[in-house]
């Protein structure tokens, strides 16, 4: 499933929040890739791919999320960063 959300957080803040939510200490998925504007997790027979793009002169970010098997947790995460 594909999701998208806008946030006032920077790329770095979104990636940090994703690592906390989906990684060790959170959902417990394995980080399989990470860059300045993206992070990928796998586990439990599914995956979560998050890509962040800065908009409006860096004042807002658009977050694109592709997932399989982790829709509920993705919606929780979107609720945390939305704004």
C-alpha positions in Angstrom: 0.0 0.0 0.0 1.2 3.5 -0.7 0.7 6.4 1.7 1.7 10.1 1.7 1.7 12.7 4.5 2.9 16.3 4.8 4.9 17.4 7.9 6.7 20.4 9.3 9.6 18.1 10.2 12.8 18.1 8.2 14.1 15.1 6.3 16.5 14.3 9.2 13.8 14.5 11.8 11.5 12.2 9.8 14.2 9.7 9.3 15.1 9.8 13.0 11.4 9.4 14.0 11.0 6.4 11.5 14.1 4.7 13.0 12.6 5.1 16.5 9.1 4.0 15.5 10.0 1.0 13.2 13.4 0.0 14.3 14.9 -1.5 17.5 13.0 -0.3 20.5 9.9 0.3 18.4 8.2 -2.2 16.1 11.5 -4.1 15.8 12.0 -4.2 12.1 15.5 -4.5 10.6 17.0 -1.4 8.8 18.0 -2.7 5.4 18.9 0.7 3.8 19.3 4.3 4.9 20.2 7.6 3.2 19.7 11.3 3.9 16.2 11.3 2.6 15.1 7.6 2.8 15.1 4.5 5.0 13.9 1.0 4.4 12.9 -1.6 7.0 12.1 -5.4 6.6 10.7 -8.0 8.9 7.7 -10.1 9.7 7.2 -11.0 6.0 6.8 -7.4 5.0 8.6 -4.1 4.5 8.3 -0.3 5.0 10.0 2.1 2.6 10.0 5.8 3.6 11.2 8.6 1.3 11.2 12.3 2.3 11.1 15.3 -0.1 11.5 18.9 1.2 8.9 21.3 -0.1 8.0 25.0 0.3 11.6 26.2 0.7 12.4 23.6 3.3 9.5 24.6 5.6 7.6 21.4 5.0 8.4 17.9 3.9 6.3 15.4 1.9 6.7 11.8 3.2 6.0 8.9 0.8 5.6 5.5 2.4 5.3 2.1 0.7 4.5 -0.9 2.9 3.4 -4.5 2.9 2.1 -6.1 6.1 2.7 -3.0 8.3 -0.3 -0.7 7.4 -1.4 -0.2 11.0 2.0 0.8 12.2 2.5 3.1 9.2 -0.8 4.8 10.0 0.4 5.3 13.6 3.7 6.8 12.4 1.8 9.1 10.0 -0.3 10.4 12.9 2.9 11.1 14.9 4.6 13.2 12.2 1.5 14.8 10.5 1.3 18.6 10.6 
